[in-house]
């Protein structure tokens, strides 16, 4: 059995007879939970090496502790494989190690140079500053996702303006109108269309609107007029009220508009405008209308005298309308009657 013998204070090889023992490296680095192999070189010319063992320096009392091999922590050092493998490293494994060997003649030699093991923790607790940064980034990501989902449904004006800026001009597609207006022939709905919508969009902003009261051809079936009007319009504006949801031709109009939007791969777009609050209308909508409202951005008409809300409404509506060339805007009113006659 090998025994610790001699001093390990000097960096030199200690030779006892023909027995030589030395460590491969003077330092190693391992991580907590990992493993490391400490190398040792032993040789004996006249008498074969019979035993190899390792010692660990107990820093509390300065004595060396013999490391007994086991399957969990320390490997068994042999003359052929004198290295020591330490598994499941802990901070307490930090320190100095020496290798010792004994030959069959009973001569024992120790490595004059000890090897130092440093165990580090790769999973160090994150500092308070880093924690704050990490939490802040996570919160920002969550907020960004929520914001994107919210803005996707309720697009603010600045997003509409950006989209409109990069949007292509749409008045070169041979369509007769910029929008077909679908509404119920009820007093409040008619009043909104002819006192608010038509003067603003067509008279002030230069968009060409198809309104069945003035643009449908007499003697032609209403359903045929509706199909032709939607097919020749770039948008369908739906003026949704509780009366609008009672059925009739309005149902046929938004069903045709929905089909046109699907068939044209969204080149024909639908703009729902709610005259009544959305919550009060939601329970009256059929599956087709629910599908339309869920897939596009709707606008609610701000009843009352809030000028800021009204300005925001008109701006959103303007940005949802087709992008037109400047020349077309200037000439639209002059050519509107000619365009309508070309449909006959």
C-alpha positions in Angstrom: 0.0 0.0 0.0 1.4 3.4 -1.0 2.1 5.9 1.8 2.7 9.7 1.7 6.4 10.3 2.0 8.7 13.3 1.8 8.1 17.0 1.3 6.1 18.5 -1.5 7.3 22.1 -1.0 9.8 22.3 -3.9 9.1 22.1 -7.6 11.5 19.2 -8.5 11.2 15.5 -9.3 11.9 13.3 -6.3 13.6 10.0 -7.2 13.8 7.2 -4.6 15.9 4.5 -6.1 14.6 4.2 -9.6 10.9 5.2 -8.7 9.8 8.5 -10.3 6.4 10.1 -9.5 5.2 13.4 -10.9 1.9 15.2 -11.9 1.1 15.9 -15.5 0.0 19.5 -14.9 0.2 21.9 -12.0 -3.4 23.2 -12.3 -6.8 22.1 -13.5 -10.2 23.8 -13.7 -13.5 22.1 -13.3 -17.2 23.1 -13.0 -19.6 22.2 -10.3 -21.4 19.0 -11.1 -18.9 18.1 -13.7 -15.8 15.9 -13.7 -12.0 16.4 -14.1 -9.0 14.0 -14.5 -5.8 14.8 -12.7 -2.8 13.3 -14.6 0.1 11.5 -13.0 3.3 9.9 -14.4 5.0 7.0 -12.6 7.9 4.9 -13.6 10.2 2.3 -11.9 13.0 0.5 -13.7 14.2 -2.2 -11.4 11.0 -3.0 -9.6 7.4 -2.7 -11.0 5.0 -0.2 -9.5 2.5 -2.0 -7.4 0.2 0.7 -6.0 -0.8 4.3 -6.9 -2.9 6.6 -4.7 -3.8 10.3 -4.4 -3.9 12.7 -1.5 -5.8 15.9 -0.9 -4.5 18.7 1.3 -6.9 19.5 4.2 -6.4 23.3 4.4 -7.9 23.5 7.9 -5.0 21.5 9.5 -2.5 21.3 6.7 -2.6 17.5 6.6 -3.1 15.3 3.5 -6.1 13.0 3.3 -6.0 9.8 1.4 -8.7 9.6 -1.3 -10.3 6.3 -1.3 -11.7 5.2 -4.7 -15.4 4.7 -5.1 -17.8 4.5 -8.1 -19.5 7.8 -7.2 -16.6 10.3 -6.5 -13.1 9.1 -7.1 -11.7 6.7 -9.7 -9.2 3.9 -8.8 -5.7 4.8 -9.7 -3.6 1.9 -11.0 0.1 1.5 -12.2 -1.2 1.4 -15.8 -3.7 4.3 -15.3 -2.3 6.4 -12.4 -4.6 9.4 -13.2 -7.4 10.4 -10.8 -10.9 11.2 -12.1 -13.1 13.3 -9.7 -16.8 13.2 -10.5 -19.7 15.4 -9.3 -17.3 18.3 -8.5 -18.1 20.6 -5.5 -16.6 23.8 -4.3 -15.1 21.8 -1.4 -12.9 20.0 -4.0 -10.9 23.1 -4.5 -7.3 22.6 -3.4 -4.0 20.8 -3.8 -3.6 17.2 -4.8 -0.5 15.0 -4.9 0.1 11.6 -6.5 1.9 8.8 -4.6 3.2 5.4 -5.8 4.9 2.3 -4.3 6.9 -0.4 -6.2 7.1 -4.1 -5.4 10.4 -3.4 -3.5 8.4 -1.4 -1.0 9.8 2.0 -2.1 7.3 4.8 -2.0 7.6 8.1 -3.9 5.4 11.2 -4.0 5.0 13.8 -6.7 7.2 16.7 -5.6 5.0 19.1 -7.5 1.4 19.2 -6.3 -1.4 20.0 -8.7 -4.1 22.6 -7.9 -7.7 22.1 -8.8 -10.1 25.1 -9.1 -13.8 24.4 -9.2 -16.0 27.2 -10.6 -19.8 27.7 -10.7 -21.1 28.2 -14.2 -24.6 28.7 -12.8 -23.8 31.7 -10.7 -26.9 33.6 -9.5 -27.8 36.4 -11.8 -26.9 39.7 -10.3 -29.7 42.0 -9.3 -28.9 44.4 -12.2 -29.1 41.6 -14.7 -32.3 40.3 -13.2 -33.8 43.7 -13.6 -32.7 43.9 -17.3 -34.0 40.4 -18.0 -37.4 41.1 -16.4 -37.6 44.4 -18.2 -36.9 42.8 -21.5 -39.6 40.1 -20.9 -42.1 42.7 -19.9 -41.3 44.7 -23.0 -41.7 41.7 -25.2 -45.1 40.8 -23.6 -46.2 44.5 -24.0 -45.0 44.5 -27.6 -47.0 41.3 -28.4 -50.1 42.7 -26.7 -49.7 46.0 -28.6 -49.3 44.3 -31.9 -52.4 42.2 -31.4 -54.3 45.3 -30.3 -53.1 47.5 -33.1 -53.9 44.7 -35.6 -57.6 45.1 -34.7 -57.7 48.8 -33.8 -55.2 50.4 -36.0 -54.2 53.9 -34.9 -54.0 56.7 -37.4 -50.2 56.8 -37.5 -50.1 53.1 -38.6 -52.7 53.8 -41.2 -50.7 56.7 -42.5 -47.5 54.6 -42.8 -49.4 51.9 -44.6 -51.0 54.4 -46.9 -47.7 56.1 -47.7 -46.3 52.8 -49.1 -49.6 51.8 -50.7 -49.8 51.6 -54.5 -52.1 53.9 -56.4 -55.3 52.1 -57.1 -57.1 54.3 -59.7 -55.5 52.5 -62.7 -57.7 49.4 -62.6 -60.6 50.5 -64.8 -63.0 50.5 -61.8 -65.8 53.1 -62.0 -66.1 53.9 -58.3 -63.9 54.1 -55.3 -66.5 52.6 -53.1 -70.0 51.2 -53.1 -72.1 52.4 -50.1 -74.3 49.7 -48.6 -76.9 51.1 -46.2 -80.4 50.6 -45.0 -83.2 52.9 -46.3 -84.0 54.2 -42.9 -84.1 57.8 -41.9 -81.1 57.9 -39.7 -79.0 55.8 -42.1 -80.0 57.9 -45.1 -79.3 61.1 -43.2 -75.8 59.9 -42.3 -75.0 58.9 -45.9 -76.3 62.1 -47.6 -75.5 64.7 -45.0 -72.2 63.3 -43.7 -70.6 60.6 -45.8 -71.3 61.7 -49.3 -70.4 65.4 -48.8 -67.1 64.5 -47.0 -65.8 61.7 -49.3 -67.0 62.8 -52.7 -67.4 66.5 -52.5 -64.4 67.3 -50.2 -62.0 64.4 -50.6 -62.6 63.6 -54.3 -63.6 59.9 -53.9 -66.3 58.5 -56.3 -69.1 56.8 -54.5 -71.7 54.5 -55.9 -75.0 55.0 -54.0 -78.0 53.1 -55.2 -80.4 56.1 -54.9 -78.5 57.9 -57.6 -76.4 55.3 -59.5 -78.5 52.2 -59.9 -79.9 51.8 -63.5 -83.7 52.1 -63.7 -85.4 49.0 -65.0 -82.5 46.7 -64.1 -83.0 44.1 -61.4 -81.8 45.3 -58.0 -79.6 42.2 -57.4 -77.9 42.7 -60.8 -77.3 46.4 -60.0 -75.8 45.4 -56.7 -73.5 42.8 -58.3 -72.3 45.2 -61.0 -71.8 48.1 -58.5 -69.7 46.0 -56.2 -67.7 44.5 -59.0 -67.0 48.0 -60.3 -66.0 49.4 -56.9 -62.6 49.2 -55.1 -64.3 49.3 -51.7 -67.6 48.5 -50.1 -68.5 50.8 -47.2 -71.1 49.1 -45.0 -73.1 51.5 -42.8 -74.1 49.2 -40.0 -77.0 50.0 -37.7 -79.5 47.8 -35.9 -81.9 48.4 -38.8 -79.2 47.3 -41.3 -79.0 44.0 -39.5 -82.7 43.3 -40.0 -82.0 41.7 -43.4 -83.2 42.4 -46.9 -81.0 43.7 -49.7 -78.3 44.7 -47.2 -77.6 41.1 -46.4 -77.3 40.4 -50.1 -75.0 43.4 -50.5 -72.4 42.3 -47.8 -72.5 38.7 -49.0 -71.7 39.8 -52.5 -69.0 42.2 -51.2 -67.5 39.3 -49.1 -67.4 37.0 -52.1 -65.8 39.8 -54.2 -63.2 40.3 -51.4 -62.3 36.6 -51.4 -62.3 36.2 -55.1 -60.1 39.3 -55.7 -57.7 38.3 -53.0 -58.4 41.4 -50.9 -58.1 43.8 -53.8 -61.7 44.6 -53.1 -61.8 45.7 -49.4 -64.7 46.2 -47.0 -64.9 49.1 -44.6 -67.6 48.5 -41.9 -68.9 51.7 -40.2 -71.0 51.2 -37.1 -73.6 53.9 -36.5 -74.6 52.1 -33.3 -72.3 50.7 -30.7 -70.6 47.4 -31.7 -71.7 45.6 -28.6 -75.4 46.3 -29.3 -75.0 45.0 -32.9 -72.9 42.0 -32.2 -75.7 39.7 -31.2 -77.7 40.6 -34.4 -74.9 39.7 -36.9 -75.0 36.5 -38.9 -71.9 34.3 -39.6 -71.0 36.1 -42.8 -71.0 39.5 -41.2 -69.1 38.3 -38.1 -66.5 36.8 -40.4 -66.2 40.2 -42.2 -65.9 42.2 -39.0 -63.3 39.9 -37.5 -61.1 40.0 -40.6 -61.1 43.8 -41.2 -60.8 47.0 -39.1 -64.2 48.6 -38.4 -64.8 52.2 -37.6 -67.5 53.6 -35.2 -69.2 56.8 -36.0 -68.8 59.2 -33.0 -72.2 60.6 -32.4 -72.3 63.9 -30.6 -70.3 67.1 -30.8 -66.8 65.8 -30.1 -64.8 67.4 -32.9 -61.6 65.6 -32.1 -63.4 62.2 -32.3 -65.0 63.2 -35.6 -61.7 64.3 -37.1 -60.2 61.0 -36.1 -63.1 59.1 -37.7 -62.8 60.9 -41.0 -59.0 60.6 -41.1 -59.3 56.8 -40.5 -61.9 56.5 -43.2 -59.9 58.5 -45.7 -56.8 56.4 -45.1 -58.9 53.2 -45.6 -60.1 54.4 -49.0 -58.2 53.7 -52.2 -55.0 55.6 -52.8 -55.5 57.8 -55.8 -53.2 59.8 -58.0 -53.2 63.5 -57.6 -54.5 64.1 -61.1 -57.4 61.8 -60.6 -58.4 63.6 -57.4 -58.5 66.9 -59.3 -60.5 65.6 -62.2 -62.9 63.2 -60.3 -65.8 65.5 -59.9 -65.7 66.6 -63.6 -65.6 63.0 -64.9 -68.0 61.3 -62.5 -71.0 61.7 -64.7 -69.2 60.5 -67.7 -67.9 57.4 -65.9 -71.4 56.5 -64.7 -72.8 56.8 -68.3 -70.2 54.4 -69.5 -71.7 51.6 -67.5 -75.0 51.8 -69.4 
